[in-house]
Amino acid sequence: RWLVPVFSDFKRHKMGDALKGLYNERGVPADTYMTRRLWGLRKTSPYLHHGGALTFEEAIHAHGGVGSEAKEAAEQYLTLNDDEKSSVRLLVTSLSRGPAIRIR
């Protein structure tokens, strides 16, 4: 058995109308997305499926729309003071995979 710390729940979540895509994909509603892994987040901007968030905070704010399962979590983050927000950003952006071993 292997423990792989991907920092994702691999579940699909409704993100509401604000993040709704243009098309349903294989029977999955256009406002439903699988949780992406958080490791390497700092290297993946712009954020969201359409690249509409240039910063970590913009992405969190976008998750707080009507009908979003993440609305409560987004609202809780937005009520944090600047030091608390900085701590969350530091934690999430520090998540990364270990270096890959390459043998040639």
N, C-alpha and C positions, 0 to 999 in steps of 0.2 A: 504494500500500500504506500502511496505517496501523498503527502500533504502539500498542496499547492496553494499558497496564500494569494489568491487572485483578488480578494476584496470585492466580491460580487455575490449576489444571491442567485444569479442565473434565472431570475424570474422575469416575466413580462409584467409591466405596470402601465396603467392608464395615466397619461401625462396631460390630459385635458386638451381643450381647443387651441390654447396658445402654442402648443408644440405639435399640433396635428400635422402630419405629413400630407402629401398630395394623394397618395394611393394606399389602398389596403394591400398587404402583401401576404399571399397564401392564406387568406382567411383571417389574418390578424388585422384588427381595426387600425386605421391610420394614426390614431392617437395613443397607440400601445407600443412600448419599446422594451427590449430586454436590457436589464441593468448591465452596463459596461463595466469592465474591470477598472479598478481605480489605480492599480500600479502603473506607473509611468504617466500619470495624469499631467504632470508638469510639461511633458513633451508633446501633448496632443492638442494644443490650442490651434485654431479656435474650437470652441466647444459646441455641443449639441449636434444632432443629426444633420443639420443644415449649416453649421458653422456660424450661427447667428449670435453667439456669445463670445466676445473676445477675451473676457476674463472669467475667472472662477466664480466671482460674485454675480456676474450677469447670468451665468448658467444656473446658479441656485435660485436667483430671483425668477427666472423663466419657469422653473419647476413649481412655482406657487400659484399657477393659474387655476381658474374655475375647472373643476372636474379632475384635477390632478391628484393622484394618490400621494404625491410628495408635498402637497400644499402645507400640511402641518409641519413637516420637517423644515421646509424652506422658511416658513414664518418664524420658527424657533431660531434658526440661524440668524435671520435678519434682526431679531431682538437682542442678539448678543452685543456687548460693547466691542470696541475696536481691538482690545487686547485678546478677548475671547475669540473673535473672528480670526485674528492673526494666528492664534494657536491651532485652530481647526485647519486653516490653509496650510500651515507648516506641517501638520500631521499628514494631511492628504497628499500634499506634494512630495513628501518624503518617501511615500510608498513606492517601492521599485523592486524589480526582479534582481536577483543576484547576477553577477556577470556570467555570461555563458562561457563554457569551456569549449574551445575550438581546437580540434586536433587535425592537422593537415598531413 
